[in-house]
Each structure stands twice: as structure tokens, then as C-alpha cells.
Amino acid sequence: MKFLEILKNLWLNLLNRLKPRKTFRWIFSAVFCTLILIYIGFGIYFGIEIYGKKNDSPIIKTSTYFYPFPAAFVNGKVVWASAYYQQLNYIQQFSSKTKQTFSDQTDLRKKIIDQLTEDQILQFQALRYNIKVSNKDFNDAYQQVIDQAGGRTEVKKVLNDLYGMSEREFKTLVRQKLIKEAIRNNLMVQVQVAHVFTKDENRAKDVAARAQKGEDFAGLAKQFSEDTKSRDNNGELGWLGKGQLVADGSSLPEFDNAVFGAKVGDIVGPVKTSAGFEVVKVEAKKGVINDSFDNWLANLKKQTRTWRFIK
């Protein structure tokens, strides 16, 4: 192999330069230099296998824990190859256990790097806006996972059997998910609303007129709304971000334009949407970024300088 020939030549050159004095210092220096050359040589070999040949054999995966190979640079921050191979291991074990195969390995590699890049971007934004996940929030969320799974022992068993994942590694994924949710809930502009939904335009106009005159909105919702899920809860929809109210799997941009442009306390409507007519009461607002989470994140990805080495 070429790298072994390089090592041999470097070693012979070293011997020619140094007088062979039988001292501990000389022996130590020679051994140290040899180890360094071996480390560099294997590093070159592993790098070629990772970046050039796209090798994902066990020995190549293991090498990333000893060599600082980058998978990508995201705004100057390194996404390490060890993190990439860790995610790949989870997916490969899950695929093996469930008999689900991934025919397009290039697409799989891209999706893993995309996810790691997204995690890095969100971590940066969390620092930028001082968004934190408290220990209590994390412990509560993790306890909920344990309760739903039937106990901590069962969680560990499923993680190990299905993904080859340790509990510590899983906790890292849970925390990343919580950071994403915290950004969505605290940064994106959201409105707290109640609504009356009807497919009858004349009824919607009548409800809007009565609500604007000060009639109890909760009573109007119970009497006239055709949304059975919210009707008995005074028409309350809770907190909504842009694009989160959907009908038949589609968002309602007309609803978003009207509601997010209104002030707290406004009665909005009737608003014609693809589903029908909406009369909405805006009860509260929060957040600083006036965009949907998905659009905001997509724009961030476009603006972020990213260099991908594993492709």
C-alpha cells in the first residue's frame, strides 16, 4: 500500500539524519516519531475510505472516534464524522431489525447530514435568542417517554434492540427535540384565538356582526360553530403559529393573513377560506419572528454557509 511505502521512506530518512546513539532519549524520540507517522498514515487511508470511497464498514466507523474527520462545516462549526456514523448506525440497525431497506444510499447520507446541519443551526439560534431547556423541562419530558413506554427498563431494551442506542445517546436526541420545540413556541409569532366556523356565509356575517357588538363569543361559538372539536370548548383553538391551522391536510393562508395582521381583542371576519368561513376573536399574541417555523428554518438554511464533506 502506498501509505506504508511513505512511512518506510520517512523512517529511513530519519535514520540517515540521526546518529544511532543507544540512548533512552534517542530511542524515545524514534518511537514517538514512528507512532506519529503511523497515525498520520492511517489517517490518510481512513480519510480516502470515508470521503472518496464512501466506505461505512465497522473499522471505518470506529476510526472516526480516533481521528477528527469533519462531516460538514456549518457557519464555521464542525459537524463531526463520528456524529454522522452514529446516526447511520441507528438507521442501519433499525433497518435490519424491521427489514426495511434503503435502496438509495446517497439520499440516506444526504438526509443524515441535513439533519445534523439543522441541529447545528438550531443550537446556534437557541444561543442567539437565549432559548434554554431547563432540567425540569427535560426531566418532565423524559419521564413522559418512560411512562408511555412502560418503564425505564423497557425504554433501554427498545433503544438497544431496535437502534443499538444507549440511554445517554437517546437523551441527547430528546434534548435536541425540546430545543426545537422551545424555539417554535417562544420565537415564532403565535396567536391565541377562538373561532366560529361555518360553511354558510350569511350565518358567518351574522355571527361577526353580533360579536363586534359585544355579544359573548363563547356563546356564539357553542350555538353556531360547525367545528365540533372546538365548539364545546367555547370555540378555543389555543395558540397557533402560521400555517398550523389546517383543513383537509392543507393550510389556510387567508386565515393566517387576517388573524396575524389583527390586534389583540379584534373580531376578524368573516374570512373566506377553502374550508368555509371563519369568524375569529384574537385573544393574545406572543413571539418575535413573524413567520412560520418551517419558512424561517428554510431561509436560515439558505443563508447559512455550509460545506459538506460526506456526500
N, C-alpha and C positions, 0 to 999 in steps of 0.2 A: 504494500500500500504506500502511496506517495508520502503521506504524513510521517510514516515510520522511516522512510529514507531521509526526510528532512531532519528528523530527530537524530538519526545516526550521523549525518554530516555536521550538525551543530555540536554534537558531543565530541567528535573527532577534532573539530576546530578548537573546542575548549581545551582539549588535552594538549594540543600543539602550542597553545598560548601559555599554558601554565606548566611550570616545572613540577614534576611529580614528587613533591615533598611529602613524606609519610607523616603528616601531622594531622591532629584532630580537626584543626581549623580548615585545612585544605580538603579533607575528606567530607566534612560537613558542608562546605561550600559546593563541592562537586555533586553531592547527593541532592542538596537543595535545588541547584540549577537543573539537575536531571528531572526532578519531580515537577518543576515549573514547566519545563519543555514538554513533558508528558501531558501535563494538564492542558497546555495550550494546544498540543497536537490533537488530543481527543476532543477538545472544544471545537476545533476546526472541522473535525469529522462529524460531530453531532450537529453542528450548525448546517453543514451541507445536507445532512439527512432531514433536518427539520424544514429548512427553507427551500431547498432545491428539490428533494425527492418526496417531500410531504409524508415522511415516514412517521407512523404513530405506534410503532412496536413498543412493548413494555420497557426495553432498555433505553429507548429514546425518551419516553415519558419520564423515566427515572432521572435521566441526565439533567432535566430542567430544574431539579432541586439542588444541583451542584454547580450549574452554570447559569449566569444571569442573562438568559436569552429573552429579548423583548418580543412580544407578540404584536404590540402596537404602541404608538405614542399618541396620547390624547392631550392636546394643549400642553405638551411638554412633560406630562405624567406618563409613567411606564405602565402598560398592561403586560404582566409577565407571562411568558410561555407556560410556566408551571400552572398558572390560573386557567389558561386555555385547556391544557391537557387534563386538568382536574375536572372541568366541565365535560370534556369529551368522555372521560371515564364514566361519569354518571350516566350519560346518554347511552353509551355502548352497553353498560351493564343492564340498564332498563330495557334496551332493545333486545338483548339476549334473553332476558327473563320473560318478556312479554311476546317474543317472536315478531316484533315489529322492526322491519329493516329500513335503512335509509339508503336508497339507491344513488342519490346524488351527494357524494361526499364533499364536493366543492361547495354546494349550497349549505351543507351542515356546518362546515368550517366557517363560512361567512356568517351564519346565524349566531354561532358562538361568539365570534369576535364582535358582532353587532351588539350582543347583549352585554359583553364585558365593557365595550365602549360606552354604552348607555349608562351602565352602573357608574363609570368614572365621571361622566358628565353630571349625573345627578348628585354624586358625592360633592363635586365642586360647587354646584348650585346650593346644596344644603349648607356648606360652609359660607358661601357668599351671603346668603339670607339668614344665617344663624338659625337654621332649622335643625332641631335635635330630637332624637328619640330617647326619652328618659328610661332609666332602668325599670321603673314601674310599668311604663307602657310596654316595654319589651317583655317583661315577666308576665304581664297580663295576657299579651298576645300569645306567648309561648305556652302558657298554661291552658289557653283555649285550644291550641293544637293538641296538647296532651289529652285533654278531656274528650275531644272529638274522636281521637284515635283509640281511646280505651286504656290510656295509661302510658307512662314513660317507657316501660319495658317494650310495649308494642310499637311505640314510635321508633325506638332504636332498632328493633327487629326489622321493621319495614324499610327503614333507611339503609340498613346494612344489606338486606337480602335483595331489595329491588334496585338500589342505586349504588351500593358499595360506598356509602357516605357515612361519616361519623356524625355524632350529635353536634359536636363543635362546628363542623362544616355546615350543617343544616342551620344552626343558629345564625351563622353569618348570612345565609340566604334570607332568613326571616327578617333580620335587621335591615338588609337592603330593601326588602319589600316594604317595611314600615317607613323607611326614609322616603320612598317613592310616594306612599300614601300621605305622609306628612306634608310633602311638597304640594301634592294635589289639593289637600284640604286647607292649607294655610296660605299658599301663594296665589293660586288661581282665584279670580273673582268669582264669587258664588252668590246666589240669591236664595233667600228663604221665602217660599211662596205658597199660597193656597190658590186653588183654581176651581172653576166650574167649566166642565167640558160638555159640549152638546153638538150634535150634527144639525140642529135646527137654528138657522141664522136669526130668525125673528126672536126665538127664545133667548139666544145669546145677547141680542140687543136689549131686550127687556131686563135681563139679569144685570147687564152692565149699567144701565140707567138707574136701576134700583140700588145697586151697590154704591154708585157715585153719589147718590142722595143720602147715603149713610146707613142704609139697611144692613142688618147683621149678615156678614159674608158667610159665616159658618152655616147659618140657617138657609141661605140661598143655595149653598153647595149641597146640603142634605136634601133639599127639595127638588133641585133642577139638574144636578150634575149626572151625566151618564157614565162617569168613571167610577165603577163600583169599588175599586181599590181605595180611592181617597174620599169618596163621598161620605162614608160614615165616620171619617176622621176629620170632619169639618173642611174637607177639600184640601187638606195639607199635603204638600208634596215634599216638604223638608228642604234641605239645602241642595241646590243644583248648580253644576258648572255648565259652561257652554257645551252643547252637544249631548248632554246627559239625558234630557227628556227625549224619548224615542217612541215611535208608534209603528208597529209592524216592522220593527228592525231598522227603521230609518229615523235620523234626527229631524228636528223641526226647526229649521233656520228662522222662519218667520216668528216663532215663539221666542227664540233667543234674541233676535233683533229688537223686538218690542220690550221684552222684560229687562234685559240687561241695559237698555237705554233709559229705563224709568228710574224714578227716585223712590226711596223707602216711603211707604204709605200710599203710593199711587195705585189706582184701579186701572188696569190696562185691558183694552179690548172693546169689542170683540176682535180677536186676531184670527184670521183665516189661515189654517194650515192644511196639509194634505190629509189630516185625520178628521178635521171638523173645525169647530170654532171654540176659542179659548177666551175666558174672562179671568183675569189674574189679579190677585192682590199681592203686591210686593211688601213683604213684612220686614226684611232685614237684608243687609249686604255685608260681605267681608272679602278680603283678599286684595292683592296689589297688581296682579298681572291679568289684564283684561283680554284673555284668550282661552281657548280650550287647552287642556293639558297636552293632548296629542299634537296640536298645531305648534304649541310653544316648544315642545321637545323636538319636533321635526325641524323647526327653524334653528334651534340650538345645534343640532347635528350638522346642519348645512354650514353654520358659522364656525364650527369647531375644527381646528386644524388637526387632522388625523392621518397618521402614517401607519399603514398595515404591513406587517412583515410576514405574517402567516396568512396565506390566501388559499 
